[in-house]
Amino acid sequence: MSHNMVLDLAREALFTALMLAGPLLITALLVGVTISVVQAVTSVQEQTLSFVPKLFAIGTVLLILMAWMIQRAIQFTTEVFNMLPGMAP
């Protein structure tokens, strides 16, 4: 197994992880910033106020993108399993 193959596999794994986690993290970021702005404008400083909207938004995005995320993970796993015979010395 060459160094280039290891680097390609690691790069593809990181890219896949970013593709799967990215939409959820961006959703949490946008909802968190929105709630923070609303809290700053209304002077309400309740820390637990942002938890429920974030949870609901992330759950909604997860339900919407679940099929795509599973398909992407299966595609990556299949590619890795197909590469296994070529990795043996």
N, CA, C and O atoms as CSV, one atom per row, in Angstrom:
chain,resi,resn,atom,element,x,y,z
A,1,MET,N,N,0.851,-1.170,0.000
A,1,MET,CA,C,0.000,0.000,0.000
A,1,MET,C,C,0.899,1.237,0.000
A,1,MET,O,O,1.714,1.417,0.905
A,2,SER,N,N,0.752,2.067,-0.994
A,2,SER,CA,C,1.638,3.215,-1.145
A,2,SER,C,C,1.163,4.395,-0.299
A,2,SER,O,O,0.030,4.443,0.181
A,3,HIS,N,N,2.077,5.335,-0.144
A,3,HIS,CA,C,1.752,6.543,0.625
A,3,HIS,C,C,0.657,7.355,-0.066
A,3,HIS,O,O,-0.196,7.949,0.595
A,4,ASN,N,N,0.687,7.373,-1.377
A,4,ASN,CA,C,-0.331,8.117,-2.121
A,4,ASN,C,C,-1.722,7.521,-1.909
A,4,ASN,O,O,-2.705,8.254,-1.808
A,5,MET,N,N,-1.802,6.201,-1.843
A,5,MET,CA,C,-3.088,5.549,-1.627
A,5,MET,C,C,-3.634,5.880,-0.228
A,5,MET,O,O,-4.828,6.120,-0.053
A,6,VAL,N,N,-2.734,5.887,0.752
A,6,VAL,CA,C,-3.141,6.216,2.122
A,6,VAL,C,C,-3.624,7.664,2.187
A,6,VAL,O,O,-4.654,7.950,2.797
A,7,LEU,N,N,-2.885,8.570,1.563
A,7,LEU,CA,C,-3.284,9.974,1.562
A,7,LEU,C,C,-4.601,10.188,0.841
A,7,LEU,O,O,-5.438,10.967,1.298
A,8,ASP,N,N,-4.797,9.505,-0.287
A,8,ASP,CA,C,-6.065,9.622,-1.011
A,8,ASP,C,C,-7.227,9.099,-0.182
A,8,ASP,O,O,-8.301,9.700,-0.159
A,9,LEU,N,N,-7.014,7.986,0.492
A,9,LEU,CA,C,-8.065,7.418,1.336
A,9,LEU,C,C,-8.385,8.338,2.514
A,9,LEU,O,O,-9.554,8.535,2.846
A,10,ALA,N,N,-7.359,8.899,3.141
A,10,ALA,CA,C,-7.578,9.817,4.268
A,10,ALA,C,C,-8.280,11.084,3.808
A,10,ALA,O,O,-9.175,11.583,4.491
A,11,ARG,N,N,-7.879,11.608,2.653
A,11,ARG,CA,C,-8.527,12.816,2.122
A,11,ARG,C,C,-9.994,12.546,1.794
A,11,ARG,O,O,-10.861,13.371,2.083
A,12,GLU,N,N,-10.263,11.415,1.205
A,12,GLU,CA,C,-11.647,11.062,0.870
A,12,GLU,C,C,-12.480,10.837,2.136
A,12,GLU,O,O,-13.656,11.199,2.174
A,13,ALA,N,N,-11.882,10.248,3.162
A,13,ALA,CA,C,-12.596,10.039,4.426
A,13,ALA,C,C,-12.930,11.373,5.088
A,13,ALA,O,O,-14.046,11.562,5.570
A,14,LEU,N,N,-11.976,12.292,5.114
A,14,LEU,CA,C,-12.234,13.609,5.706
A,14,LEU,C,C,-13.277,14.383,4.906
A,14,LEU,O,O,-14.147,15.035,5.484
A,15,PHE,N,N,-13.193,14.312,3.585
A,15,PHE,CA,C,-14.175,14.999,2.744
A,15,PHE,C,C,-15.576,14.430,2.967
A,15,PHE,O,O,-16.550,15.181,3.040
A,16,THR,N,N,-15.675,13.116,3.074
A,16,THR,CA,C,-16.972,12.488,3.327
A,16,THR,C,C,-17.521,12.888,4.688
A,16,THR,O,O,-18.713,13.160,4.827
A,17,ALA,N,N,-16.652,12.922,5.692
A,17,ALA,CA,C,-17.089,13.332,7.035
A,17,ALA,C,C,-17.579,14.775,7.024
A,17,ALA,O,O,-18.585,15.091,7.660
A,18,LEU,N,N,-16.881,15.652,6.309
A,18,LEU,CA,C,-17.325,17.039,6.211
A,18,LEU,C,C,-18.652,17.160,5.464
A,18,LEU,O,O,-19.509,17.963,5.832
A,19,MET,N,N,-18.810,16.368,4.430
A,19,MET,CA,C,-20.067,16.407,3.668
A,19,MET,C,C,-21.240,15.921,4.515
A,19,MET,O,O,-22.350,16.435,4.383
A,20,LEU,N,N,-21.009,14.943,5.378
A,20,LEU,CA,C,-22.083,14.412,6.206
A,20,LEU,C,C,-22.392,15.325,7.389
A,20,LEU,O,O,-23.559,15.499,7.743
A,21,ALA,N,N,-21.375,15.906,8.000
A,21,ALA,CA,C,-21.590,16.737,9.185
A,21,ALA,C,C,-21.865,18.198,8.843
A,21,ALA,O,O,-22.455,18.919,9.647
A,22,GLY,N,N,-21.451,18.634,7.680
A,22,GLY,CA,C,-21.564,20.036,7.302
A,22,GLY,C,C,-22.959,20.629,7.391
A,22,GLY,O,O,-23.135,21.667,8.030
A,23,PRO,N,N,-23.961,20.009,6.772
A,23,PRO,CA,C,-25.300,20.598,6.842
A,23,PRO,C,C,-25.838,20.719,8.264
A,23,PRO,O,O,-26.525,21.690,8.583
A,24,LEU,N,N,-25.536,19.757,9.113
A,24,LEU,CA,C,-26.001,19.813,10.500
A,24,LEU,C,C,-25.282,20.921,11.267
A,24,LEU,O,O,-25.908,21.648,12.038
A,25,LEU,N,N,-23.983,21.051,11.060
A,25,LEU,CA,C,-23.222,22.082,11.756
A,25,LEU,C,C,-23.614,23.482,11.293
A,25,LEU,O,O,-23.715,24.404,12.102
A,26,ILE,N,N,-23.832,23.636,9.996
A,26,ILE,CA,C,-24.248,24.940,9.471
A,26,ILE,C,C,-25.627,25.314,10.005
A,26,ILE,O,O,-25.871,26.473,10.341
A,27,THR,N,N,-26.521,24.343,10.083
A,27,THR,CA,C,-27.844,24.601,10.638
A,27,THR,C,C,-27.751,25.037,12.090
A,27,THR,O,O,-28.400,26.005,12.489
A,28,ALA,N,N,-26.954,24.336,12.883
A,28,ALA,CA,C,-26.785,24.700,14.288
A,28,ALA,C,C,-26.181,26.094,14.423
A,28,ALA,O,O,-26.576,26.861,15.301
A,29,LEU,N,N,-25.230,26.421,13.560
A,29,LEU,CA,C,-24.604,27.738,13.592
A,29,LEU,C,C,-25.605,28.840,13.273
A,29,LEU,O,O,-25.684,29.838,13.989
A,30,LEU,N,N,-26.366,28.660,12.203
A,30,LEU,CA,C,-27.331,29.685,11.800
A,30,LEU,C,C,-28.424,29.879,12.842
A,30,LEU,O,O,-28.791,31.013,13.149
A,31,VAL,N,N,-28.941,28.800,13.382
A,31,VAL,CA,C,-29.984,28.910,14.405
A,31,VAL,C,C,-29.410,29.543,15.669
A,31,VAL,O,O,-30.066,30.378,16.293
A,32,GLY,N,N,-28.205,29.158,16.051
A,32,GLY,CA,C,-27.575,29.724,17.235
A,32,GLY,C,C,-27.335,31.217,17.111
A,32,GLY,O,O,-27.593,31.971,18.050
A,33,VAL,N,N,-26.840,31.649,15.950
A,33,VAL,CA,C,-26.599,33.079,15.740
A,33,VAL,C,C,-27.920,33.848,15.737
A,33,VAL,O,O,-28.015,34.932,16.313
A,34,THR,N,N,-28.931,33.285,15.089
A,34,THR,CA,C,-30.241,33.948,15.052
A,34,THR,C,C,-30.816,34.103,16.459
A,34,THR,O,O,-31.293,35.180,16.817
A,35,ILE,N,N,-30.773,33.054,17.241
A,35,ILE,CA,C,-31.298,33.114,18.608
A,35,ILE,C,C,-30.480,34.100,19.444
A,35,ILE,O,O,-31.039,34.824,20.268
A,36,SER,N,N,-29.168,34.131,19.238
A,36,SER,CA,C,-28.321,35.062,19.984
A,36,SER,C,C,-28.655,36.511,19.652
A,36,SER,O,O,-28.682,37.364,20.539
A,37,VAL,N,N,-28.907,36.786,18.388
A,37,VAL,CA,C,-29.291,38.145,17.993
A,37,VAL,C,C,-30.627,38.521,18.612
A,37,VAL,O,O,-30.787,39.628,19.125
A,38,VAL,N,N,-31.585,37.605,18.566
A,38,VAL,CA,C,-32.893,37.871,19.175
A,38,VAL,C,C,-32.746,38.103,20.677
A,38,VAL,O,O,-33.388,38.996,21.229
A,39,GLN,N,N,-31.913,37.314,21.338
A,39,GLN,CA,C,-31.690,37.495,22.774
A,39,GLN,C,C,-31.024,38.835,23.069
A,39,GLN,O,O,-31.355,39.489,24.058
A,40,ALA,N,N,-30.092,39.244,22.219
A,40,ALA,CA,C,-29.420,40.529,22.429
A,40,ALA,C,C,-30.376,41.701,22.226
A,40,ALA,O,O,-30.318,42.693,22.952
A,41,VAL,N,N,-31.253,41.577,21.238
A,41,VAL,CA,C,-32.199,42.659,20.953
A,41,VAL,C,C,-33.245,42.767,22.055
A,41,VAL,O,O,-33.613,43.874,22.449
A,42,THR,N,N,-33.721,41.649,22.552
A,42,THR,CA,C,-34.785,41.660,23.557
A,42,THR,C,C,-34.251,41.652,24.986
A,42,THR,O,O,-35.035,41.696,25.934
A,43,SER,N,N,-32.945,41.596,25.157
A,43,SER,CA,C,-32.306,41.567,26.476
A,43,SER,C,C,-32.741,40.368,27.318
A,43,SER,O,O,-32.723,40.428,28.547
A,44,VAL,N,N,-33.124,39.302,26.666
A,44,VAL,CA,C,-33.440,38.059,27.362
A,44,VAL,C,C,-32.171,37.218,27.374
A,44,VAL,O,O,-31.670,36.847,26.312
A,45,GLN,N,N,-31.651,36.914,28.535
A,45,GLN,CA,C,-30.384,36.191,28.636
A,45,GLN,C,C,-30.591,34.803,29.225
A,45,GLN,O,O,-29.906,34.418,30.172
A,46,GLU,N,N,-31.511,34.072,28.681
A,46,GLU,CA,C,-31.779,32.705,29.115
A,46,GLU,C,C,-30.946,31.758,28.256
A,46,GLU,O,O,-31.142,31.697,27.042
A,47,GLN,N,N,-30.022,31.020,28.864
A,47,GLN,CA,C,-29.111,30.172,28.100
A,47,GLN,C,C,-29.799,28.956,27.501
A,47,GLN,O,O,-29.368,28.451,26.464
A,48,THR,N,N,-30.851,28.484,28.130
A,48,THR,CA,C,-31.526,27.289,27.626
A,48,THR,C,C,-32.469,27.601,26.474
A,48,THR,O,O,-33.006,26.686,25.849
A,49,LEU,N,N,-32.677,28.879,26.187
A,49,LEU,CA,C,-33.611,29.266,25.126
A,49,LEU,C,C,-33.144,28.815,23.744
A,49,LEU,O,O,-33.973,28.523,22.882
A,50,SER,N,N,-31.845,28.753,23.522
A,50,SER,CA,C,-31.338,28.380,22.194
A,50,SER,C,C,-31.300,26.876,21.983
A,50,SER,O,O,-31.160,26.424,20.846
A,51,PHE,N,N,-31.422,26.090,23.041
A,51,PHE,CA,C,-31.278,24.637,22.913
A,51,PHE,C,C,-32.425,24.011,22.133
A,51,PHE,O,O,-32.188,23.209,21.231
A,52,VAL,N,N,-33.655,24.359,22.462
A,52,VAL,CA,C,-34.819,23.726,21.824
A,52,VAL,C,C,-34.900,24.060,20.336
A,52,VAL,O,O,-35.098,23.144,19.538
A,53,PRO,N,N,-34.757,25.334,19.913
A,53,PRO,CA,C,-34.778,25.599,18.465
A,53,PRO,C,C,-33.652,24.894,17.706
A,53,PRO,O,O,-33.861,24.412,16.593
A,54,LYS,N,N,-32.450,24.835,18.309
A,54,LYS,CA,C,-31.351,24.118,17.650
A,54,LYS,C,C,-31.674,22.641,17.503
A,54,LYS,O,O,-31.447,22.049,16.448
A,55,LEU,N,N,-32.201,22.055,18.556
A,55,LEU,CA,C,-32.555,20.641,18.517
A,55,LEU,C,C,-33.607,20.364,17.448
A,55,LEU,O,O,-33.502,19.395,16.696
A,56,PHE,N,N,-34.615,21.218,17.388
A,56,PHE,CA,C,-35.677,21.053,16.392
A,56,PHE,C,C,-35.130,21.245,14.973
A,56,PHE,O,O,-35.463,20.470,14.077
A,57,ALA,N,N,-34.301,22.259,14.762
A,57,ALA,CA,C,-33.757,22.532,13.428
A,57,ALA,C,C,-32.836,21.411,12.964
A,57,ALA,O,O,-32.914,20.979,11.815
A,58,ILE,N,N,-31.967,20.941,13.850
A,58,ILE,CA,C,-31.048,19.858,13.479
A,58,ILE,C,C,-31.824,18.578,13.203
A,58,ILE,O,O,-31.501,17.849,12.265
A,59,GLY,N,N,-32.841,18.297,14.005
A,59,GLY,CA,C,-33.675,17.119,13.763
A,59,GLY,C,C,-34.393,17.193,12.429
A,59,GLY,O,O,-34.500,16.194,11.718
A,60,THR,N,N,-34.883,18.370,12.090
A,60,THR,CA,C,-35.574,18.551,10.805
A,60,THR,C,C,-34.616,18.354,9.631
A,60,THR,O,O,-34.936,17.652,8.672
A,61,VAL,N,N,-33.436,18.979,9.713
A,61,VAL,CA,C,-32.446,18.824,8.637
A,61,VAL,C,C,-31.997,17.373,8.540
A,61,VAL,O,O,-31.800,16.857,7.440
A,62,LEU,N,N,-31.836,16.719,9.670
A,62,LEU,CA,C,-31.433,15.312,9.665
A,62,LEU,C,C,-32.488,14.445,8.989
A,62,LEU,O,O,-32.149,13.554,8.210
A,63,LEU,N,N,-33.758,14.694,9.278
A,63,LEU,CA,C,-34.823,13.926,8.625
A,63,LEU,C,C,-34.873,14.182,7.128
A,63,LEU,O,O,-35.109,13.262,6.344
A,64,ILE,N,N,-34.651,15.424,6.729
A,64,ILE,CA,C,-34.702,15.774,5.306
A,64,ILE,C,C,-33.523,15.149,4.545
A,64,ILE,O,O,-33.694,14.643,3.436
A,65,LEU,N,N,-32.343,15.189,5.142
A,65,LEU,CA,C,-31.134,14.742,4.437
A,65,LEU,C,C,-30.696,13.321,4.766
A,65,LEU,O,O,-29.644,12.877,4.306
A,66,MET,N,N,-31.487,12.603,5.554
A,66,MET,CA,C,-31.080,11.264,6.007
A,66,MET,C,C,-30.804,10.316,4.834
A,66,MET,O,O,-29.806,9.595,4.851
A,67,ALA,N,N,-31.655,10.308,3.840
A,67,ALA,CA,C,-31.461,9.390,2.709
A,67,ALA,C,C,-30.166,9.707,1.972
A,67,ALA,O,O,-29.412,8.801,1.614
A,68,TRP,N,N,-29.909,10.988,1.746
A,68,TRP,CA,C,-28.689,11.383,1.054
A,68,TRP,C,C,-27.458,11.032,1.886
A,68,TRP,O,O,-26.455,10.570,1.342
A,69,MET,N,N,-27.527,11.246,3.202
A,69,MET,CA,C,-26.394,10.968,4.067
A,69,MET,C,C,-26.084,9.473,4.106
A,69,MET,O,O,-24.919,9.078,4.068
A,70,ILE,N,N,-27.106,8.656,4.179
A,70,ILE,CA,C,-26.896,7.201,4.178
A,70,ILE,C,C,-26.323,6.749,2.846
A,70,ILE,O,O,-25.418,5.915,2.804
A,71,GLN,N,N,-26.847,7.300,1.756
A,71,GLN,CA,C,-26.350,6.941,0.428
A,71,GLN,C,C,-24.877,7.316,0.293
A,71,GLN,O,O,-24.088,6.538,-0.243
A,72,ARG,N,N,-24.504,8.494,0.771
A,72,ARG,CA,C,-23.111,8.945,0.688
A,72,ARG,C,C,-22.192,8.056,1.533
A,72,ARG,O,O,-21.095,7.711,1.094
A,73,ALA,N,N,-22.629,7.686,2.731
A,73,ALA,CA,C,-21.825,6.823,3.607
A,73,ALA,C,C,-21.673,5.430,3.004
A,73,ALA,O,O,-20.590,4.847,3.064
A,74,ILE,N,N,-22.734,4.896,2.431
A,74,ILE,CA,C,-22.666,3.580,1.793
A,74,ILE,C,C,-21.738,3.617,0.585
A,74,ILE,O,O,-20.987,2.671,0.349
A,75,GLN,N,N,-21.786,4.703,-0.179
A,75,GLN,CA,C,-20.916,4.839,-1.345
A,75,GLN,C,C,-19.446,4.845,-0.923
A,75,GLN,O,O,-18.621,4.177,-1.547
A,76,PHE,N,N,-19.115,5.591,0.125
A,76,PHE,CA,C,-17.731,5.634,0.603
A,76,PHE,C,C,-17.290,4.265,1.120
A,76,PHE,O,O,-16.188,3.806,0.817
A,77,THR,N,N,-18.147,3.623,1.894
A,77,THR,CA,C,-17.806,2.317,2.449
A,77,THR,C,C,-17.608,1.284,1.342
A,77,THR,O,O,-16.694,0.462,1.415
A,78,THR,N,N,-18.449,1.322,0.332
A,78,THR,CA,C,-18.306,0.409,-0.805
A,78,THR,C,C,-16.990,0.640,-1.533
A,78,THR,O,O,-16.317,-0.313,-1.924
A,79,GLU,N,N,-16.620,1.915,-1.715
A,79,GLU,CA,C,-15.344,2.218,-2.367
A,79,GLU,C,C,-14.169,1.684,-1.553
A,79,GLU,O,O,-13.212,1.152,-2.117
A,80,VAL,N,N,-14.236,1.821,-0.240
A,80,VAL,CA,C,-13.144,1.323,0.608
A,80,VAL,C,C,-13.068,-0.198,0.529
A,80,VAL,O,O,-11.978,-0.756,0.405
A,81,PHE,N,N,-14.210,-0.874,0.599
A,81,PHE,CA,C,-14.206,-2.331,0.507
A,81,PHE,C,C,-13.715,-2.809,-0.856
A,81,PHE,O,O,-13.042,-3.836,-0.941
A,82,ASN,N,N,-14.040,-2.086,-1.914
A,82,ASN,CA,C,-13.546,-2.452,-3.230
A,82,ASN,C,C,-12.034,-2.238,-3.372
A,82,ASN,O,O,-11.383,-2.891,-4.187
A,83,MET,N,N,-11.488,-1.327,-2.581
A,83,MET,CA,C,-10.039,-1.056,-2.626
A,83,MET,C,C,-9.243,-2.066,-1.800
A,83,MET,O,O,-8.028,-2.165,-1.972
A,84,LEU,N,N,-9.890,-2.815,-0.911
A,84,LEU,CA,C,-9.176,-3.729,-0.016
A,84,LEU,C,C,-8.282,-4.741,-0.724
A,84,LEU,O,O,-7.152,-4.942,-0.280
A,85,PRO,N,N,-8.721,-5.385,-1.795
A,85,PRO,CA,C,-7.817,-6.351,-2.451
A,85,PRO,C,C,-6.543,-5.707,-2.997
A,85,PRO,O,O,-5.491,-6.346,-3.028
A,86,GLY,N,N,-6.628,-4.461,-3.421
A,86,GLY,CA,C,-5.456,-3.766,-3.933
A,86,GLY,C,C,-4.509,-3.283,-2.842
A,86,GLY,O,O,-3.371,-2.906,-3.123
A,87,MET,N,N,-4.979,-3.297,-1.602
A,87,MET,CA,C,-4.138,-2.839,-0.493
A,87,MET,C,C,-3.217,-3.925,0.035
A,87,MET,O,O,-2.224,-3.620,0.696
A,88,ALA,N,N,-3.521,-5.166,-0.238
A,88,ALA,CA,C,-2.695,-6.267,0.262
A,88,ALA,C,C,-1.368,-6.282,-0.486
A,88,ALA,O,O,-1.318,-6.001,-1.683
A,89,PRO,N,N,-0.285,-6.614,0.231
A,89,PRO,CA,C,1.036,-6.637,-0.432
A,89,PRO,C,C,1.197,-7.789,-1.402
A,89,PRO,O,O,2.250,-7.928,-2.024
